[in-house]
Amino acid sequence: MANVVDVANKEAKGTDKKFTVVFVLGGPGSGKGTQCAKIVQHFGYTHLSAGDLLREEIKSGSENGTMIQNMIKEGKLVPSEVTVKLLQRAMNESGNDKFLIDGFPRNEENRVAFESV
């Protein structure tokens, strides 16, 4: 159900900040949200939903949000780099170093893009 990856993120100060990331995978209705809520409550992780981050960006009215909305309307997948940047920003802004990410990665390209950050 999950894959743990340690990700090093270079902060502006030049120090390494280590993140623990668990990708929560499963089909619709499989209990991802339920399990994430329990892990957040008991172990202090921050739960990030790729879909929620994309929807928030669309609602922001930003140029990036408009591009995401247009791609979704056209039935296209949002580029991995866009989703990774949204996840990265949310991780940096959270103040936590442990994350549950659901709805991502959706394919091998997504995984490679995330690990390249």
N, C-alpha and C positions, 0 to 999 in steps of 0.2 A: 504494500500500500504506500510505502514511503521510501525515499532514497535520501540519505544524509550526505551533504556536500559541505565541506569547509570552503569558504570563499574569502579571500583576502581582498580588502578594498583599500586602496591608497587614498588617504584623506589629504586635504589641502596642506596640512602641516607636514606631510611626508612620512607619517607614521602608518604602520600597518594596523588595520582594525580587522580582527577575525570575526566572521559571522558564522553561525551554525544555521544551516538551511535544511529544512525537511520539505521535500516536494510531496504533497498529498495527492495521490492519484486514485481515480475510481470513476465509474459511470454515474450518471444522474441517479439520485436516490440511494446511493450506496452508503451514505452515512459520513461523508467527508466532513460536512459542517458540524455534525454531532461530535465526532472524534476530535476535531480541531478545538471546539469549545472546551472539551474536557482537558485537553493538553494545555491550552492557554490557562485555564483555571488552576491546574495542579503544578505546572512546570514553568510558568511565566513566559511562554513564547508569545510573539506577536503574530496574529493571523492576517495574512495578506491574500486577497482574492484578485487574481489577474483580471477577471471580468469586472469586478467592482472598480478597480483602478482605471480600466478603460472607460467605463461609464462615467466616472467622476471627471475624467479628462474631457470627454464629450460635453458634459454639462458645464464645464468651465468656459466654454466658448472660445478657447484658444485655437490658434492655427493648427496645432497638433491635434486637438480634439475634433476639429472639422475634418481633417484628413482621415482620422480614425472612423468617424461617422460615415464618410463617403465610402470608405473601403468596405465597411460592414454592409451598407446598403447595396453595394455591388456584389456582395457575396464572397468577397476576397478575405483572406486571412491578413490580419494586421502583421506587418513585418516584425520579426523577432526582436530587432534592435529597438523598436518603439516600446514594446512590452517590457523588455529588459531595462530600459531607461526609466520607465515608470516604477518598476519594482525597486530598482536601485535608489531612486529618489525617496520612495516610501521607507525603505530600510534605513537610509541615512537620517531621515527626519524623525524616525520613531524613538530614537534613544535606546533601543534594545539591541542585543546582539544575537538573539535567537528567534528564528522565523519559521512559520508554517506557510507554505505557498501552495494554494490550490488553484486549479485551472491552468497550470503551467508547470512544466513544459508539455506541449501538446504533440510534439514530434522531436525527432533527433536534432533537427536544425535549431529548434528552440533551446534544447539542452546545451548544444555547442555554443550558441550565442551567449547564454547565461554564464557558462564556465569561462568564456573569453574575457569577461569583465574583471 
